Amino acid sequence: MALPTGSNFYAVSENLMPTRTAWNLGKRLADMALAQFDVIPEKVAAVVWCVETVRDDGTMVSFVLRLMGVEPTWSSTGSAGSIKATPLSQLLTDLNTVRAASGLPALTERPRVDPIVTTSGLFRDLFPRLLINMDRAYRVALAASYRRIVEEHPELRTSLDYVLQTLVDAKYTNFRGNESLDTNYIAKHWINDTLKYMAMGLNAIEAGEIAITRIFAPPVGDYGAGVSKGAEMSWTWNDRSELAEIYFNRMSHAYSERSWGVSMPYTFKELLKGVQTAYHSRSTNLYGVADNDDYFDYFGGLSMAIEMMNNGRAPDLYVLRYSNPANPAVMTLKQFIAMEYRTRYLNPDWIRSILSEGYSGPRTIAKYTSHLVGWEYTVPDLLDSAFWDAYFDAVVADRYNLGISVAYSRNPYAAMDILAHFAEMANRGQWDASPQKLAYIAEALGSYVAEHGVSCSGSICGDRELMKWLSQYMSADVKGKFTSALYAATGAAIFAPEPASDPGENPVTGPVTGPVNPSPGGSSGGRTGSSAGASEGGTGPQKSYEVKETPETLNEKQDFPVYGVIGIVALLALVGVGYFLGPGRR
């Protein structure tokens, strides 16, 4: 295909998707994923994204098709055409070939798996033909058991014929088969759901069409799963079920050839019951799973939704990694993010490179930290306390001597966000931070606010309870300036001035060893309490002393007015004598 150059730039054509190359890769990934199971799951969930599709030419779409046991056909020009069912015998042979290569025993069956697909608003808008082809693929898989369904459930023939009419209209032929329902989970689930919806009062046509619906996305004209916004405002919810409900409200819109963006929350929730495995993709080394908030927004949100619909059992999460198509891999999400944080967020060379970008360096660190927090809320067991300790040491305590305080001085408001996120994780119980590290965070954040003013981004002005909790770890002077700034910014009574207290004592960690100076050249580099063994200037540990009143000093203060009055009278008498007896006055 040759296209003229000009203002109407042309990137990809969905008419060509999936390409043959993408199909072969997606097919291989699906076989690799299923080869890990000794018992093939009836249901799985998968996320299909627009930008990934642009990069991979439909590899993830091919993955979904292969799970169903169907495949695309192509014209002589390379355009992807109709979908057809792959024989079960061929599916089993291919699967056992992959298992044998991994030293696994052969299976006796390879059923058609029922994948529940969630996708993005961008995919919906830019690849509607691909979406419709996926919808048709479910109907092709269902039709593979057509004769068996009609034989065993004659009352469903009207429903079944209506569901398959879209294939007839698209000029599909020879798609009705006689496969056992035991090896066709899409057909098995369709029968159960159609009967259920008919029992609820829907007519045969409505029940059958809803029962074949499998693709969900945000509302028409809208984007995002909404979870990232909820994670940013964590003080607005108390339980993760509230965050999951945001996901359900946003992602329960069904898309098919017949219905576009219809809200079906009940259907979506019911489909997620029984799902124990979910898949997403990464087709590039440029981005990981914490580069932006979309990954935890969609994939973390999906995991949380599945967890809520399965009595608290979270699904096993996998990332299909095919940045190198010659060596694809099916990795657990935990493996993938561990690889990512070892090479990035805990890597001094990576941190140094990011911080060399001036103002945007701290902003980038703050962004990544925010996304890691989002993963904690959606998949709580993904990152452990040891990670947060190591991450704190790397990007706050400057374990690698990268000049963190100097770099953060170029964007103190981003530094405030970073510190607030660490405090948030400690307060929420995701990070078992030591009192010394909490004092470090508190003193640094308080000092930034005292010097630069409140940023009021994220949780600093929003999560007032968090900031009040954190202030207990500050020295009295810093705490006073910090709460005064927050009171001026928010007017919240929780930050109203308190009676003056002893300035030398931190009520939680004991005597404060020195003030945090977030500016370049600061003597303590943001360390407080026992976490500051020595200042940056090498002057060694500093001490502060607490002066307390004893009964003796208290009595001395009470006696002062009497002796003071006598002394003042005597002094005035001497001055008067000197004046009258001085020179010239004899």
C-alpha positions as CSV (number, residue, x, y, z in Angstrom):
1,M,0.0,0.0,0.0
2,A,1.4,3.4,-1.0
3,L,0.1,6.6,0.6
4,P,0.9,10.2,-0.4
5,T,2.8,12.4,2.0
6,G,1.2,15.5,3.4
7,S,-0.8,16.8,6.3
8,N,-3.0,13.7,6.7
9,F,-0.4,11.5,8.4
10,Y,-1.1,7.8,8.3
11,A,0.2,5.5,11.1
12,V,-1.5,2.1,11.0
13,S,-4.5,0.5,9.4
14,E,-6.7,-1.6,11.6
15,N,-7.9,-3.4,8.4
16,L,-4.5,-5.1,8.4
17,M,-4.7,-6.1,12.1
18,P,-3.8,-8.5,13.4
19,T,-0.9,-9.0,10.9
20,R,0.3,-12.5,10.3
21,T,3.5,-11.7,12.3
22,A,1.4,-10.4,15.2
23,W,-0.9,-13.4,15.0
24,N,2.0,-15.8,15.2
25,L,3.4,-14.0,18.3
26,G,0.1,-13.7,20.0
27,K,-0.6,-17.3,19.3
28,R,2.7,-18.3,20.8
29,L,2.2,-16.2,23.9
30,A,-1.3,-17.7,24.5
31,D,0.1,-21.2,24.2
32,M,2.9,-20.3,26.6
33,A,0.4,-18.8,29.1
34,L,-1.9,-21.9,29.0
35,A,1.1,-24.3,29.1
36,Q,1.6,-23.2,32.7
37,F,-1.7,-24.8,33.8
38,D,-2.2,-28.5,34.4
39,V,-5.9,-27.8,34.4
40,I,-6.9,-25.2,31.8
41,P,-8.9,-22.4,33.4
42,E,-12.5,-21.8,32.3
43,K,-12.2,-18.0,32.5
44,V,-9.4,-15.5,32.4
45,A,-9.3,-11.7,32.1
46,A,-7.2,-9.7,29.7
47,V,-6.5,-6.0,29.1
48,V,-6.1,-4.8,25.5
49,W,-4.7,-1.3,25.0
50,C,-4.6,1.1,22.1
51,V,-1.0,2.2,22.1
52,E,0.2,-1.3,22.6
53,T,-1.9,-2.3,19.6
54,V,-0.2,0.4,17.5
55,R,3.2,-1.0,18.5
56,D,2.4,-4.7,18.3
57,D,0.1,-4.7,15.2
58,G,-2.5,-6.7,17.2
59,T,-0.4,-9.1,19.1
60,M,-2.5,-8.8,22.3
61,V,-5.7,-9.1,20.3
62,S,-4.3,-12.3,18.8
63,F,-3.6,-13.5,22.3
64,V,-7.2,-13.1,23.2
65,L,-8.4,-14.9,20.0
66,R,-6.0,-17.8,20.6
67,L,-7.4,-18.3,24.1
68,M,-10.8,-18.7,22.5
69,G,-9.4,-21.2,20.0
70,V,-10.2,-19.1,17.0
71,E,-8.0,-17.5,14.3
72,P,-8.2,-14.7,11.7
73,T,-8.0,-15.2,7.9
74,W,-6.3,-12.8,5.5
75,S,-6.9,-11.7,2.0
76,S,-4.3,-11.7,-0.8
77,T,-3.6,-8.1,0.0
78,G,-2.9,-8.8,3.7
79,S,-6.1,-7.5,5.1
80,A,-7.5,-9.4,8.1
81,G,-10.8,-10.9,7.2
82,S,-13.3,-13.2,9.0
83,I,-12.6,-15.3,12.1
84,K,-12.8,-19.1,12.0
85,A,-12.6,-21.7,14.7
86,T,-9.4,-23.7,15.1
87,P,-9.9,-27.4,15.5
88,L,-9.6,-28.6,19.1
89,S,-7.1,-31.3,18.0
90,Q,-4.8,-28.7,16.6
91,L,-5.1,-26.5,19.7
92,L,-4.1,-29.5,21.9
93,T,-1.2,-30.5,19.7
94,D,0.2,-27.0,19.7
95,L,-0.2,-26.7,23.5
96,N,1.5,-30.0,24.2
97,T,4.4,-29.0,22.0
98,V,5.0,-26.0,24.2
99,R,4.6,-28.0,27.4
100,A,7.0,-30.6,26.1
101,A,9.6,-27.9,25.5
102,S,9.3,-27.0,29.2
103,G,9.5,-30.5,30.4
104,L,5.8,-30.7,31.3
105,P,3.6,-33.8,30.7
106,A,1.0,-33.7,27.9
107,L,-2.6,-32.8,28.5
108,T,-5.5,-34.7,27.1
109,E,-7.8,-31.7,26.5
110,R,-7.4,-28.1,25.4
111,P,-10.8,-26.4,25.8
112,R,-11.8,-23.0,24.4
113,V,-11.1,-20.6,27.2
114,D,-13.5,-17.7,28.0
115,P,-11.6,-14.4,28.2
116,I,-13.2,-11.3,29.7
117,V,-11.7,-8.3,28.0
118,T,-11.3,-4.8,29.3
119,T,-10.0,-2.1,27.1
120,S,-9.3,1.6,27.0
121,G,-11.3,4.5,25.6
122,L,-8.6,5.1,23.0
123,F,-8.8,1.5,21.7
124,R,-12.6,1.8,21.5
125,D,-12.2,5.0,19.5
126,L,-9.3,4.2,17.2
127,F,-9.8,0.5,16.6
128,P,-13.6,-0.1,16.5
129,R,-13.2,-2.7,13.7
130,L,-10.8,-4.7,15.8
131,L,-13.2,-4.5,18.7
132,I,-16.1,-5.8,16.5
133,N,-13.9,-8.6,15.2
134,M,-13.2,-9.7,18.8
135,D,-16.9,-9.6,19.5
136,R,-17.5,-11.8,16.4
137,A,-14.8,-14.1,17.7
138,Y,-16.8,-14.9,20.8
139,R,-19.8,-15.8,18.6
140,V,-17.7,-18.0,16.3
141,A,-16.4,-19.9,19.4
142,L,-20.0,-20.2,20.7
143,A,-21.1,-21.5,17.3
144,A,-18.6,-24.3,17.4
145,S,-21.1,-26.0,19.8
146,Y,-24.2,-24.9,17.9
147,R,-25.7,-28.3,17.2
148,R,-24.9,-29.6,20.7
149,I,-26.6,-26.5,22.3
150,V,-29.7,-26.9,20.1
151,E,-29.9,-30.6,20.9
152,E,-29.5,-30.3,24.7
153,H,-31.3,-26.9,25.1
154,P,-33.9,-26.5,22.4
155,E,-35.5,-23.7,24.3
156,L,-32.4,-21.6,23.6
157,R,-32.5,-21.9,19.8
158,T,-34.1,-18.5,19.3
159,S,-31.5,-16.9,21.5
160,L,-28.7,-18.7,19.8
161,D,-29.8,-17.9,16.3
162,Y,-30.2,-14.2,17.2
163,V,-26.7,-14.1,18.7
164,L,-25.2,-15.6,15.6
165,Q,-27.1,-13.5,13.1
166,T,-24.3,-10.9,13.1
167,L,-22.0,-13.6,11.6
168,V,-24.6,-14.3,8.9
169,D,-24.9,-10.6,8.1
170,A,-21.1,-10.5,7.8
171,K,-21.3,-13.4,5.3
172,Y,-19.6,-16.0,7.5
173,T,-20.3,-19.5,6.4
174,N,-19.8,-23.0,7.8
175,F,-19.4,-21.8,11.4
176,R,-21.9,-24.1,13.1
177,G,-20.3,-27.0,14.8
178,N,-21.0,-29.9,17.1
179,E,-18.3,-29.6,19.8
180,S,-18.9,-30.9,23.3
181,L,-19.8,-28.3,25.9
182,D,-17.2,-29.8,28.2
183,T,-14.5,-28.4,25.9
184,N,-16.1,-25.1,25.0
185,Y,-16.3,-22.9,28.1
186,I,-17.6,-19.9,26.1
187,A,-20.7,-22.0,25.1
188,K,-21.0,-23.5,28.5
189,H,-21.1,-20.1,30.2
190,W,-23.4,-18.7,27.5
191,I,-26.0,-21.3,28.2
192,N,-25.9,-20.8,32.0
193,D,-26.0,-17.0,31.7
194,T,-28.8,-17.0,29.1
195,L,-31.0,-19.2,31.3
196,K,-30.2,-17.0,34.3
197,Y,-31.2,-13.8,32.5
198,M,-34.4,-15.4,31.1
199,A,-35.3,-16.5,34.7
200,M,-34.8,-12.9,35.7
201,G,-37.5,-11.8,33.2
202,L,-35.6,-10.9,30.1
203,N,-36.8,-12.3,26.8
204,A,-34.8,-14.9,24.8
205,I,-33.2,-12.4,22.5
206,E,-32.2,-9.9,25.2
207,A,-30.9,-12.7,27.4
208,G,-28.8,-14.3,24.7
209,E,-27.2,-11.1,23.6
210,I,-26.3,-10.0,27.1
211,A,-24.9,-13.5,27.8
212,I,-22.4,-13.3,24.9
213,T,-21.1,-9.8,25.9
214,R,-17.5,-9.9,26.9
215,I,-15.8,-6.6,26.1
216,F,-15.9,-3.6,28.6
217,A,-14.5,-0.1,28.6
218,P,-15.1,3.4,30.0
219,P,-18.3,5.3,28.9
220,V,-18.5,6.5,25.3
221,G,-16.4,9.7,24.9
222,D,-14.6,9.1,28.2
223,Y,-11.3,7.7,29.2
224,G,-9.6,6.0,32.2
225,A,-10.7,3.5,34.8
226,G,-11.0,6.2,37.5
227,V,-8.9,4.2,40.0
228,S,-5.9,6.5,39.6
229,K,-7.9,9.5,40.6
230,G,-9.2,7.7,43.7
231,A,-5.6,6.6,44.6
232,E,-4.5,10.3,44.4
233,M,-7.2,11.2,46.9
234,S,-6.8,8.3,49.3
235,W,-8.2,10.4,52.2
236,T,-11.6,10.3,50.5
237,W,-12.1,6.5,51.1
238,N,-11.5,4.2,54.0
239,D,-11.8,0.8,52.4
240,R,-10.5,-0.6,49.1
241,S,-14.0,-1.8,48.2
242,E,-14.8,1.9,47.7
243,L,-11.9,2.2,45.3
244,A,-13.1,-1.0,43.5
245,E,-16.6,0.6,43.1
246,I,-15.0,3.5,41.2
247,Y,-13.6,0.9,38.8
248,F,-17.0,-0.8,38.4
249,N,-18.8,2.4,37.8
250,R,-16.3,3.4,35.1
251,M,-15.6,0.1,33.4
252,S,-19.0,-1.6,33.3
253,H,-19.9,-0.3,29.8
254,A,-20.3,-3.1,27.3
255,Y,-19.2,-2.9,23.7
256,S,-20.2,-5.2,20.9
257,E,-21.4,-5.1,17.3
258,R,-24.9,-4.5,18.5
259,S,-24.5,-2.4,21.6
260,W,-22.0,0.4,22.0
261,G,-21.2,1.7,25.5
262,V,-24.3,0.3,27.3
263,S,-23.9,0.3,31.1
264,M,-24.1,-3.3,32.4
265,P,-22.6,-3.3,35.9
266,Y,-24.4,-6.5,36.9
267,T,-23.2,-8.4,33.9
268,F,-19.7,-7.2,34.3
269,K,-19.5,-8.1,37.9
270,E,-21.0,-11.6,37.3
271,L,-18.5,-12.2,34.5
272,L,-15.6,-11.6,36.9
273,K,-16.8,-14.3,39.3
274,G,-14.6,-17.3,38.9
275,V,-11.7,-15.4,37.3
276,Q,-8.4,-16.4,38.9
277,T,-5.9,-15.2,36.3
278,A,-5.5,-11.9,34.4
279,Y,-3.1,-10.8,31.7
280,H,-1.7,-7.5,30.4
281,S,1.1,-6.7,27.9
282,R,4.4,-4.8,27.6
283,S,5.7,-4.6,24.1
284,T,8.5,-2.1,24.7
285,N,11.5,-1.6,27.0
286,L,10.8,2.2,27.0
287,Y,7.9,1.9,29.5
288,G,7.4,-0.3,32.5
289,V,4.4,-0.7,34.8
290,A,5.0,2.3,37.0
291,D,5.9,4.9,34.3
292,N,2.3,6.2,34.3
293,D,-0.9,5.8,36.2
294,D,-2.7,3.9,33.4
295,Y,-1.2,0.5,34.2
296,F,-2.4,0.3,37.8
297,D,-5.5,2.2,36.8
298,Y,-6.6,-0.5,34.4
299,F,-4.7,-3.6,35.5
300,G,-4.6,-2.9,39.2
301,G,-8.2,-1.8,39.1
302,L,-9.2,-5.0,37.3
303,S,-7.3,-7.1,39.9
304,M,-9.1,-5.3,42.7
305,A,-12.5,-5.8,41.0
306,I,-11.9,-9.5,40.6
307,E,-10.8,-9.7,44.2
308,M,-14.0,-8.1,45.4
309,M,-16.2,-10.4,43.3
310,N,-14.4,-13.6,44.5
311,N,-14.7,-13.2,48.3
312,G,-11.3,-11.5,48.7
313,R,-9.3,-13.8,46.5
314,A,-7.0,-11.7,44.3
315,P,-6.2,-13.1,40.8
316,D,-2.8,-14.2,39.7
317,L,-1.5,-11.3,37.5
318,Y,0.8,-11.8,34.5
319,V,2.6,-9.5,32.1
320,L,3.2,-10.7,28.6
321,R,6.6,-9.3,27.8
322,Y,7.5,-9.3,24.1
323,S,9.7,-6.2,23.6
324,N,12.0,-8.8,22.0
325,P,9.5,-10.8,19.8
326,A,12.1,-13.5,19.3
327,N,12.2,-14.2,23.0
328,P,8.8,-13.5,24.5
329,A,8.0,-14.3,28.1
330,V,5.0,-14.7,30.4
331,M,6.1,-13.1,33.7
332,T,4.2,-12.6,36.9
333,L,3.5,-9.0,37.7
334,K,5.6,-9.3,40.8
335,Q,8.6,-10.6,38.7
336,F,8.1,-7.8,36.2
337,I,8.0,-4.9,38.7
338,A,10.9,-6.3,40.6
339,M,13.0,-6.3,37.4
340,E,11.8,-2.7,36.8
341,Y,12.6,-1.3,40.3
342,R,16.0,-3.0,40.4
343,T,17.0,-1.5,37.1
344,R,15.3,1.9,37.7
345,Y,14.0,3.1,41.0
346,L,16.8,1.5,43.1
347,N,19.5,2.0,40.5
348,P,21.9,4.9,41.3
349,D,22.8,5.4,37.7
350,W,19.2,5.7,36.7
351,I,18.4,8.0,39.6
352,R,21.5,10.2,38.8
353,S,20.4,10.5,35.2
354,I,16.8,11.5,36.2
355,L,18.0,14.1,38.7
356,S,20.4,15.6,36.1
357,E,17.3,16.9,34.2
358,G,17.0,19.9,36.6
359,Y,13.5,20.9,37.6
360,S,11.9,17.9,36.0
361,G,14.1,15.4,37.8
362,P,12.4,15.6,41.2
363,R,9.0,15.8,39.4
364,T,9.7,12.5,37.7
365,I,10.7,10.8,40.9
366,A,7.5,12.2,42.5
367,K,5.5,10.8,39.6
368,Y,7.0,7.3,39.8
369,T,6.5,7.3,43.6
370,S,2.8,8.2,43.1
371,H,2.3,5.3,40.7
372,L,4.0,2.9,43.1
373,V,1.6,4.1,45.8
374,G,-1.3,3.3,43.3
375,W,0.0,-0.2,43.0
376,E,0.0,-0.6,46.8
377,Y,-3.7,0.3,46.9
378,T,-4.8,-1.9,44.1
379,V,-2.4,-4.9,44.6
380,P,-1.3,-4.6,48.2
381,D,1.0,-7.6,48.2
382,L,3.0,-6.5,45.1
383,L,5.6,-4.4,46.9
384,D,6.8,-5.2,50.4
385,S,8.1,-3.1,53.3
386,A,11.7,-3.9,52.3
387,F,11.2,-2.3,49.0
388,W,9.9,0.9,50.6
389,D,12.9,0.9,52.9
390,A,15.3,0.5,50.0
391,Y,13.5,3.1,47.9
392,F,13.5,5.6,50.8
393,D,17.3,5.1,51.2
394,A,17.8,5.7,47.5
395,V,15.6,8.7,46.7
396,V,15.3,10.4,50.1
397,A,18.2,9.5,52.5
398,D,20.7,9.7,49.6
399,R,22.3,6.3,50.2
400,Y,24.3,6.6,47.0
401,N,25.5,10.2,47.7
402,L,23.9,11.6,44.5
403,G,23.2,15.1,46.0
404,I,19.6,14.5,46.5
405,S,19.1,17.6,48.7
406,V,20.7,19.8,46.0
407,A,18.6,18.2,43.2
408,Y,15.4,18.5,45.2
409,S,16.1,22.2,45.9
410,R,15.4,22.8,42.2
411,N,11.8,21.6,42.7
412,P,10.9,21.7,46.4
413,Y,7.3,21.1,45.7
414,A,8.0,17.8,44.0
415,A,10.2,16.9,47.0
416,M,7.2,17.6,49.3
417,D,5.1,15.2,47.2
418,I,7.7,12.5,47.4
419,L,8.0,12.8,51.2
420,A,4.2,12.9,51.6
421,H,3.9,9.7,49.6
422,F,6.3,7.9,51.9
423,A,4.4,9.2,54.9
424,E,1.2,8.0,53.3
425,M,2.6,4.4,52.9
426,A,3.7,4.4,56.5
427,N,0.4,5.7,57.8
428,R,-1.6,3.2,55.8
429,G,0.5,0.3,57.0
430,Q,2.1,-0.6,53.7
431,W,5.5,0.4,55.0
432,D,6.9,-0.5,58.4
433,A,9.0,2.6,58.7
434,S,11.2,3.2,61.7
435,P,10.5,6.2,64.0
436,Q,13.9,7.6,62.8
437,K,12.8,7.5,59.2
438,L,9.4,9.0,60.0
439,A,11.2,11.8,61.9
440,Y,13.5,12.3,58.8
441,I,10.4,12.6,56.5
442,A,8.5,14.8,58.9
443,E,11.4,17.2,59.5
444,A,12.3,17.4,55.8
445,L,8.7,18.0,54.7
446,G,8.2,20.5,57.5
447,S,11.3,22.4,56.6
448,Y,10.4,22.5,52.9
449,V,7.0,24.0,53.8
450,A,8.5,26.5,56.2
451,E,11.0,27.7,53.6
452,H,9.0,27.5,50.4
453,G,5.3,27.5,51.4
454,V,2.7,24.8,51.0
455,S,2.4,23.2,47.6
456,C,-1.1,21.9,48.4
457,S,-0.7,19.2,45.8
458,G,-1.7,15.6,46.5
459,S,-2.3,14.7,50.1
460,I,-0.4,17.7,51.7
461,C,-3.5,19.9,51.9
462,G,-6.0,17.2,51.1
463,D,-5.2,14.5,53.7
464,R,-5.3,16.6,56.8
465,E,-5.3,13.7,59.2
466,L,-2.1,12.4,57.6
467,M,-0.3,15.7,57.9
468,K,-1.5,16.0,61.5
469,W,-0.2,12.5,62.2
470,L,3.1,13.3,60.6
471,S,3.6,16.5,62.5
472,Q,4.0,14.6,65.8
473,Y,7.4,13.5,64.5
474,M,8.6,17.1,63.9
475,S,10.6,19.2,66.2
476,A,8.5,21.9,67.9
477,D,9.9,24.8,65.9
478,V,9.4,23.0,62.5
479,K,6.0,21.8,63.6
480,G,4.9,25.3,64.5
481,K,5.9,26.7,61.1
482,F,4.4,23.7,59.3
483,T,1.0,23.7,60.9
484,S,0.8,27.5,60.6
485,A,1.4,27.3,56.9
486,L,-1.2,24.6,56.5
487,Y,-3.6,26.5,58.6
488,A,-3.1,29.6,56.5
489,A,-3.6,27.5,53.3
490,T,-6.6,25.5,54.3
491,G,-8.2,27.2,57.3
492,A,-8.7,23.8,58.8
493,A,-9.2,23.8,62.5
494,I,-7.0,20.7,62.8
495,F,-4.0,23.0,62.1
496,A,-5.0,25.8,64.4
497,P,-2.1,27.1,66.6
498,E,-1.5,25.2,69.8
499,P,-0.1,26.4,73.1
500,A,3.7,26.7,73.1
501,S,5.7,23.6,74.1
502,D,9.3,22.8,75.0
503,P,11.3,23.6,71.8
504,G,14.0,21.0,72.4
505,E,12.0,17.8,72.4
506,N,10.3,15.8,69.7
507,P,7.5,14.0,71.6
508,V,7.9,10.8,69.6
509,T,11.6,10.3,68.9
510,G,13.2,12.3,71.7
511,P,15.7,15.1,71.4
512,V,16.2,16.4,67.8
513,T,19.8,16.3,66.7
514,G,19.6,19.2,64.3
515,P,17.3,20.9,61.9
516,V,16.7,19.7,58.4
517,N,18.0,22.1,55.8
518,P,16.6,21.2,52.4
519,S,18.6,23.9,50.7
520,P,22.1,23.3,49.1
521,G,24.8,23.1,51.7
522,G,22.5,22.2,54.6
523,S,24.3,20.8,57.6
524,S,22.1,17.8,58.1
525,G,20.9,16.8,54.7
526,G,17.4,16.3,56.1
527,R,18.3,13.9,58.9
528,T,16.8,14.0,62.3
529,G,16.9,11.9,65.4
530,S,19.2,8.9,65.5
531,S,19.1,8.7,61.7
532,A,21.6,11.6,61.5
533,G,24.8,10.3,62.8
534,A,26.9,13.1,61.2
535,S,26.2,16.3,59.3
536,E,27.2,16.7,55.6
537,G,29.9,19.0,56.7
538,G,31.6,16.3,58.8
539,T,31.3,18.1,62.1
540,G,30.1,14.9,63.8
541,P,27.0,14.3,65.9
542,Q,25.3,17.3,67.5
543,K,23.5,17.3,70.8
544,S,20.6,19.3,72.3
545,Y,19.7,19.5,75.9
546,E,16.4,19.7,77.6
547,V,16.0,22.2,80.5
548,K,13.4,21.1,83.1
549,E,12.1,22.8,86.1
550,T,13.0,21.3,89.5
551,P,11.3,22.2,92.8
552,E,14.3,24.3,93.8
553,T,14.2,26.4,90.6
554,L,10.5,26.8,90.9
555,N,10.9,28.2,94.4
556,E,13.6,30.6,93.3
557,K,11.2,31.9,90.7
558,Q,8.5,32.4,93.3
559,D,10.9,34.4,95.6
560,F,12.1,36.7,92.9
561,P,9.5,39.5,93.2
562,V,10.5,40.2,96.9
563,Y,14.3,40.4,96.4
564,G,13.8,42.2,93.1
565,V,11.8,45.1,94.6
566,I,14.4,45.5,97.5
567,G,17.3,45.7,94.9
568,I,15.6,48.2,92.7
569,V,14.8,50.5,95.7
570,A,18.4,50.4,96.8
571,L,19.7,51.2,93.3
572,L,17.4,54.2,93.0
573,A,18.6,55.5,96.4
574,L,22.3,55.3,95.4
575,V,21.5,57.2,92.1
576,G,19.8,59.9,94.1
577,V,22.7,60.4,96.5
578,G,25.1,60.6,93.6
579,Y,23.1,63.2,91.9
580,F,22.9,65.6,94.9
581,L,26.5,65.1,96.0
582,G,28.1,65.1,92.5
583,P,30.4,67.9,91.2
584,G,28.9,71.4,91.2
585,R,26.2,70.5,93.6
586,R,28.0,70.8,97.0
